[in-house]
């Protein structure tokens, strides 16, 4: 009976012709599917190559600039701030060290010099002792002024005081890595600096000079005349303490707002620069993961699913000229190779191509912004221009607008490799041709069911 059905099916020329057309359409569409997946695989590979090239190029750029930031911070800390600390330790802090105690001690000794009935020798020694104390503190103050002047000039001119070596970089590089504009700007950039730089450079020390001169005059008068104007002494005593407090405040303002500012600014620049890199790096890794995952999925379909469909197609093509090949055999063959499951896998991979293709396109667009921002930070960094020139870093010496256009072209090219352009109607036509083919075999199988209707 089954043989009779098979025979009658082959004798029905219209049905055979229709079936053969389905086979032909399925074969053509399967070939088109293979070609489309090959193109998609090639585009994915191209996208991977291009994005990896972009990542490597940006990685080298980031590492170079990041090291420059570290170098600049190092030079400021070691060759400007460390000298400031040395000046503080050796001289500057001694200007006002224990100033209240010192002022009271000098005041008490001057009063004793004026009022004591001790011998001339004792009074002479006391006088010389007071003068020595005042003169030494006066000399320390003058040295402090020289130190502070040197420190301020170093910032104004961008000339380092010490000359420490950074890692393996030759010392000859040091003068060129100094962020001269930033350091100069830090000395006068706001109202605090404009007010307190002149004070700590001149006014505060002029007050010290005046106070020491007055104290020396009072001491001489006390020694020579056995008398002292206590009201005047108290006034000078208060003026000295006021001068010390003013100096401490001026120094605090200048150190905090000016001397230590370049390091803070550079650290902030480096942090913002690193944030851009972190954004770019994260998006690039996500992009790579999507491309690799989709490549693996397509590879599985091409190496496992499509070969099985090719075997089925080969048997389908035998139907017209090999008598032993029956429709029932073909239906069994499709079931054996899980043709419907394979087709579903292809349908799923199409959906993945569209979904992940959109994700790839979005991520490629997203990495453009951090790339542009990274290059903008590099090229527009005027504090590093001297070092770019000194090291002949032509990449960093380019015009920003030119670099921006160049990277936009690169990003547009990678986006033009969009895998979705290879899907168009090919996959829909393939699914349609398979459904027609499967429907023909399914109808035949239902028709030959040996049930009551068949016996009737």
ABEGO torsion letter per residue (X at the ends): XAAAAAAAAAABAAAAAAAAAAAAAAAAAAAAAAAAAAAAAAAAAAAAAAAAAAAAAAAAAAAAAAAAAAAAAAAAAAAAAAAAAAAAAAAAAAAABGAAAAAAAAAAAAAAAAABABBAAAAAAAAAAAAAAAAAAAAAAAAAAAAAAAAAAAAAAGBBABBBBBEABBAAAAAAABBAAAAAAAAAABAAAAAAAAAAAAAAAAAAAAAAAAAAAAAAAAAAAGBBBAAAAAAAAAAAAAAAAAAAAAAAAAAAAAAAAAAAAAAAAAAAAAAAAAAAAAAAAAAAAAAAAAAAAAAAAAAAAAAAAAAAAAAAAAAAABAABBAAAAAAAAAAAGAAAAAAAAAAAAAAAAAAAAAAAAAAAAAAAAAAAAAAAAAABAAAAAAAAAAGBAAAABBAAAAAAAAAAAAAAAAAABAAAAAEAAAAAAAAAAAAAAAAAAAAAAAABBBAAAAX
